[in-house]
């Protein structure tokens, strides 16, 4: 990292803290003590208000109302931001209208010669889900579920929720402690711990009709919720080894809850351990489809007989 770039990065690092030490700067930016001290002095000379604290463990306090210099983007940084916007459109992401205003600000901030480059990129690059007849960066063509942003706002304040779900004509409410909000197979899902039935459940956001904080008087604390959840952790019943071809397929797509551990330094082999609920036909079908997607570069160490039988039926069906 060049000196000017390093100093700018250090300024932004310490601006987000009320206190820091030279040792932290050395460790964070992998620089010597003398270099760290020299950089801090230059930052002070540029006008950032720092107050040194003496003593063995002394450091620096960052005074309020510090002012950072304006941000300048390199050509590659501008391209990276713009392409990220392009790649994420038509993905049913939250805060889509805010992303539109961000894109407009980005285009307005950069010099004219950089704007011309981005216009050309927008004409040339097409991503999955893009309409080639209208590849406009600011096109709000795929709005997310209207409850998604409200849900995100709530869980940032409190993860104990009372959610109402409508399936067909049936409407039910569930008190949950939210574990994850994730997107899989183009659908947003809520993974939560059902506080009433004391088990883990998954709810599609598309079926959500209402969400609000769960009343405080009816809940237990987070620690107890997590303790109950940990006692219910399933024992892995599917263990498979993946070769390089299967790893490549895994990287293209894998269910949200699945992860692999690499078993050699070159990431050419890996192992996957997970739990399959064989009593849920939908999950059994999904795991069968996904294992076939991985291909034949896998070895089973442990697998439920129901999964093997489902694979045999599918292979026989394909062979006909």
C-alpha positions as CSV (number, residue, x, y, z in Angstrom):
1,X,0.0,0.0,0.0
2,X,1.4,3.4,-1.0
3,X,2.0,6.0,1.7
4,X,-0.8,8.4,0.7
5,X,-3.3,5.6,0.4
6,X,-2.2,4.2,3.7
7,X,-2.6,7.5,5.5
8,X,-6.0,8.1,4.0
9,X,-7.1,4.6,5.2
10,X,-5.7,5.2,8.7
11,X,-7.6,8.4,8.9
12,X,-10.8,6.7,8.2
13,X,-9.9,3.9,10.6
14,X,-9.3,6.2,13.5
15,X,-12.2,8.5,12.7
16,X,-14.6,5.7,13.5
17,X,-13.1,5.3,17.0
18,X,-13.0,7.4,20.1
19,X,-9.7,5.9,21.2
20,X,-6.8,4.0,19.6
21,X,-3.2,3.0,20.3
22,X,0.0,2.9,18.2
23,X,0.0,-0.9,18.7
24,X,-3.4,-1.2,17.1
25,X,-2.3,0.8,14.1
26,X,0.8,-1.3,13.7
27,X,-1.2,-4.5,13.9
28,X,-4.0,-3.4,11.6
29,X,-1.8,-2.0,8.9
30,X,1.2,-4.3,9.3
31,X,3.7,-1.4,9.7
32,X,6.5,-0.7,12.1
33,X,6.2,1.5,15.3
34,X,8.2,4.3,13.8
35,X,6.1,4.3,10.6
36,X,2.9,4.3,12.7
37,X,4.1,7.3,14.8
38,X,5.2,9.2,11.6
39,X,1.8,8.6,10.0
40,X,-0.1,9.8,13.1
41,X,2.0,12.9,13.2
42,X,1.2,13.6,9.5
43,X,-2.5,13.1,10.1
44,X,-2.3,15.5,13.0
45,X,-0.6,18.1,10.8
46,X,-3.4,17.7,8.3
47,X,-5.9,19.0,10.9
48,X,-7.4,15.8,12.4
49,X,-7.9,16.7,16.2
50,X,-6.1,14.0,18.2
51,X,-5.2,14.2,21.9
52,X,-2.3,12.1,23.1
53,X,-2.5,10.2,26.4
54,X,0.7,9.5,28.2
55,X,1.6,6.4,30.1
56,X,2.7,2.8,29.3
57,X,-0.7,2.0,27.7
58,X,-1.3,5.5,26.4
59,X,-2.8,6.1,23.1
60,X,-4.8,8.8,21.3
61,X,-8.3,10.1,21.8
62,X,-10.2,11.3,18.8
63,X,-11.9,14.6,19.4
64,X,-15.5,15.1,18.2
65,X,-16.4,16.9,15.0
66,X,-13.3,15.8,13.1
67,X,-13.4,16.5,9.4
68,X,-12.1,14.1,6.8
69,X,-10.9,15.2,3.3
70,X,-13.3,14.4,0.4
71,X,-13.2,10.9,-1.1
72,X,-11.6,10.4,-4.5
73,X,-12.3,7.2,-6.4
74,X,-9.8,5.6,-8.7
75,X,-10.9,4.5,-12.1
76,X,-11.0,0.9,-11.0
77,X,-12.9,1.7,-7.8
78,X,-15.6,3.5,-9.9
79,X,-15.9,0.6,-12.2
80,X,-16.2,-1.8,-9.3
81,X,-19.0,0.2,-7.7
82,X,-20.9,0.6,-10.9
83,X,-20.6,-3.1,-11.9
84,X,-21.8,-4.1,-8.4
85,X,-24.9,-2.0,-9.0
86,X,-25.4,-3.6,-12.4
87,X,-24.9,-7.2,-11.2
88,X,-27.4,-6.8,-8.3
89,X,-30.3,-5.3,-10.2
90,X,-33.3,-7.6,-10.7
91,X,-32.4,-9.5,-7.6
92,X,-35.3,-8.4,-5.3
93,X,-32.9,-6.7,-2.9
94,X,-34.1,-4.3,-0.2
95,X,-33.6,-0.6,-0.3
96,X,-33.9,-0.6,-4.1
97,X,-35.0,3.1,-4.2
98,X,-32.1,4.1,-2.0
99,X,-29.8,2.3,-4.4
100,X,-31.2,4.3,-7.2
101,X,-30.3,7.6,-5.5
102,X,-26.9,6.2,-4.7
103,X,-26.3,5.4,-8.3
104,X,-27.4,8.9,-9.3
105,X,-25.0,10.5,-6.7
106,X,-22.1,8.3,-7.9
107,X,-22.7,9.4,-11.5
108,X,-22.9,13.0,-10.4
109,X,-19.7,12.9,-8.3
110,X,-17.3,11.5,-10.8
111,X,-15.5,13.4,-13.6
112,X,-17.1,13.4,-17.1
113,X,-14.5,11.1,-18.6
114,X,-15.3,8.5,-16.0
115,X,-19.0,8.9,-16.7
116,X,-18.4,8.1,-20.3
117,X,-16.7,4.8,-19.3
118,X,-19.6,3.8,-17.2
119,X,-22.1,4.5,-19.9
120,X,-20.1,2.2,-22.2
121,X,-20.0,-0.5,-19.6
122,X,-23.8,-0.3,-19.1
123,X,-24.2,-0.9,-22.9
124,X,-21.8,-3.8,-23.0
125,X,-22.3,-5.8,-19.8
126,X,-25.4,-7.9,-19.2
127,X,-26.0,-10.0,-16.1
128,X,-28.5,-12.7,-15.4
129,X,-32.0,-11.3,-15.0
130,X,-31.2,-8.2,-17.1
131,X,-33.6,-7.2,-19.8
132,X,-31.3,-6.6,-22.9
133,X,-33.9,-4.3,-24.4
134,X,-33.8,-2.0,-21.3
135,X,-30.5,-2.5,-19.5
136,X,-30.9,0.7,-17.5
137,X,-29.0,0.8,-14.2
138,X,-31.7,2.8,-12.5
139,X,-34.6,0.7,-13.7
140,X,-36.8,-0.4,-10.7
141,X,-37.9,-3.5,-12.5
142,X,-37.9,-6.1,-9.7
143,X,-39.1,-4.7,-6.4
144,X,-38.6,-6.8,-3.3
145,X,-41.5,-7.9,-1.1
146,X,-42.9,-4.8,0.5
147,X,-42.5,-6.2,4.1
148,X,-38.7,-6.9,3.6
149,X,-37.4,-3.4,4.5
150,X,-39.8,-3.1,7.5
151,X,-38.6,-6.5,8.7
152,X,-34.9,-5.4,8.4
153,X,-35.6,-2.2,10.3
154,X,-37.3,-4.2,13.1
155,X,-34.6,-6.8,13.5
156,X,-31.9,-4.2,13.8
157,X,-33.6,-3.1,17.0
158,X,-35.0,-6.4,18.3
159,X,-34.8,-10.0,17.1
160,X,-37.8,-11.1,19.2
161,X,-40.7,-10.9,16.7
162,X,-44.3,-11.8,16.3
163,X,-44.7,-12.6,12.7
164,X,-48.0,-13.3,10.9
165,X,-48.0,-15.7,7.9
166,X,-50.8,-16.4,5.4
167,X,-50.8,-19.7,3.6
168,X,-53.8,-20.0,1.3
169,X,-56.7,-18.9,3.4
170,X,-55.1,-19.8,6.7
171,X,-53.5,-17.0,8.8
172,X,-51.2,-17.9,11.7
173,X,-48.9,-15.9,14.1
174,X,-45.6,-17.2,15.5
175,X,-43.4,-15.7,18.2
176,X,-39.9,-16.2,17.0
177,X,-36.3,-15.2,17.8
178,X,-34.8,-14.4,14.4
179,X,-31.6,-16.3,13.6
180,X,-31.1,-15.3,9.9
181,X,-32.7,-13.5,7.1
182,X,-31.4,-15.0,3.8
183,X,-32.2,-15.3,0.1
184,X,-32.2,-18.7,-1.5
185,X,-33.6,-19.8,-4.9
186,X,-34.7,-16.2,-5.5
187,X,-36.9,-16.2,-2.4
188,X,-36.3,-14.4,0.9
189,X,-36.5,-16.6,4.0
190,X,-36.7,-16.1,7.7
191,X,-34.9,-18.6,9.9
192,X,-36.1,-18.3,13.5
193,X,-36.5,-20.1,16.8
194,X,-40.2,-20.7,17.5
195,X,-40.5,-19.4,21.1
196,X,-43.8,-21.3,21.7
197,X,-43.0,-24.7,20.2
198,X,-39.2,-24.3,21.0
199,X,-37.9,-25.5,17.7
200,X,-36.2,-24.0,14.6
201,X,-38.5,-23.0,11.8
202,X,-38.3,-21.3,8.3
203,X,-40.8,-18.9,7.0
204,X,-41.0,-17.4,3.4
205,X,-41.1,-13.6,3.5
206,X,-43.5,-13.7,0.6
207,X,-46.1,-15.2,3.0
208,X,-45.5,-12.5,5.6
209,X,-48.5,-10.2,6.2
210,X,-47.5,-8.5,9.5
211,X,-44.5,-8.3,11.7
212,X,-44.0,-6.5,15.1
213,X,-41.8,-6.8,18.2
214,X,-42.8,-9.7,20.5
215,X,-44.2,-8.3,23.8
216,X,-41.3,-8.1,26.4
217,X,-43.4,-9.6,29.2
218,X,-43.9,-12.8,27.3
219,X,-40.3,-13.5,26.3
220,X,-37.2,-14.9,28.0
221,X,-33.8,-13.5,27.5
222,X,-31.6,-14.1,24.5
223,X,-29.2,-16.3,26.4
224,X,-31.9,-18.8,27.4
225,X,-33.3,-18.8,23.8
226,X,-29.9,-19.7,22.4
227,X,-29.4,-22.3,25.1
228,X,-32.6,-24.0,24.1
229,X,-31.6,-23.9,20.5
230,X,-28.2,-25.4,21.1
231,X,-29.8,-28.3,22.9
232,X,-31.8,-29.1,19.8
233,X,-28.8,-29.0,17.3
234,X,-29.2,-31.9,15.0
235,X,-26.5,-34.6,14.7
236,X,-25.0,-34.7,11.2
237,X,-26.3,-37.6,9.2
238,X,-24.8,-36.6,5.8
239,X,-21.1,-36.5,5.4
240,X,-19.6,-36.3,1.9
241,X,-16.1,-35.8,0.4
242,X,-15.9,-33.4,-2.6
243,X,-13.3,-33.4,-5.3
244,X,-12.3,-30.4,-7.4
245,X,-15.3,-30.7,-9.9
246,X,-17.8,-31.0,-7.1
247,X,-16.2,-28.0,-5.3
248,X,-16.6,-26.0,-8.4
249,X,-20.3,-26.9,-8.5
250,X,-20.6,-26.1,-4.8
251,X,-19.3,-22.6,-5.4
252,X,-21.9,-22.1,-8.2
253,X,-24.7,-22.9,-5.8
254,X,-25.2,-24.5,-2.4
255,X,-28.1,-24.3,0.1
256,X,-27.7,-21.5,2.6
257,X,-27.1,-23.7,5.6
258,X,-24.4,-25.8,3.9
259,X,-20.6,-25.2,4.3
260,X,-17.5,-27.1,3.4
261,X,-14.2,-27.6,5.1
262,X,-11.2,-27.8,2.8
263,X,-9.0,-30.8,3.4
264,X,-5.8,-29.7,1.5
265,X,-3.9,-26.5,1.2
266,X,-4.9,-26.0,-2.5
267,X,-8.7,-26.2,-1.8
268,X,-8.9,-29.2,-4.2
269,X,-10.7,-31.5,-1.8
270,X,-13.2,-30.8,0.9
271,X,-15.7,-32.3,3.3
272,X,-19.3,-31.4,4.0
273,X,-21.2,-32.3,7.1
274,X,-24.9,-31.5,7.6
275,X,-28.2,-32.8,8.9
276,X,-31.0,-34.0,6.6
277,X,-34.5,-34.2,7.9
278,X,-35.7,-37.4,6.1
279,X,-39.2,-36.9,7.4
280,X,-39.7,-33.8,5.3
281,X,-40.4,-34.8,1.6
282,X,-39.5,-31.3,0.3
283,X,-36.1,-31.3,2.0
284,X,-35.4,-34.9,0.7
285,X,-36.3,-33.8,-2.9
286,X,-34.1,-30.7,-2.6
287,X,-31.0,-32.6,-1.3
288,X,-31.5,-35.2,-4.1
289,X,-31.5,-32.5,-6.8
290,X,-28.5,-30.8,-5.3
291,X,-26.4,-33.9,-4.9
292,X,-27.1,-34.7,-8.6
293,X,-26.1,-31.1,-9.4
294,X,-22.7,-31.7,-7.6
295,X,-22.0,-34.6,-10.1
296,X,-20.1,-37.8,-9.6
297,X,-17.0,-36.2,-8.0
298,X,-18.3,-36.9,-4.5
299,X,-17.9,-39.8,-2.1
300,X,-20.3,-40.6,0.7
301,X,-18.9,-41.2,4.2
302,X,-22.3,-41.2,5.8
303,X,-25.7,-40.9,4.2
304,X,-29.3,-41.8,5.2
305,X,-30.8,-44.7,3.3
306,X,-33.7,-42.6,2.3
307,X,-31.4,-40.2,0.4
308,X,-29.7,-43.1,-1.4
309,X,-33.1,-44.5,-2.4
310,X,-34.2,-41.1,-3.7
311,X,-31.0,-40.8,-5.7
312,X,-31.4,-44.3,-7.2
313,X,-35.0,-43.6,-8.3
314,X,-33.9,-40.3,-9.9
315,X,-30.9,-41.9,-11.7
316,X,-33.2,-44.7,-13.0
317,X,-35.7,-42.1,-14.2
318,X,-33.0,-40.3,-16.1
319,X,-31.7,-43.6,-17.6
320,X,-35.1,-44.4,-19.2
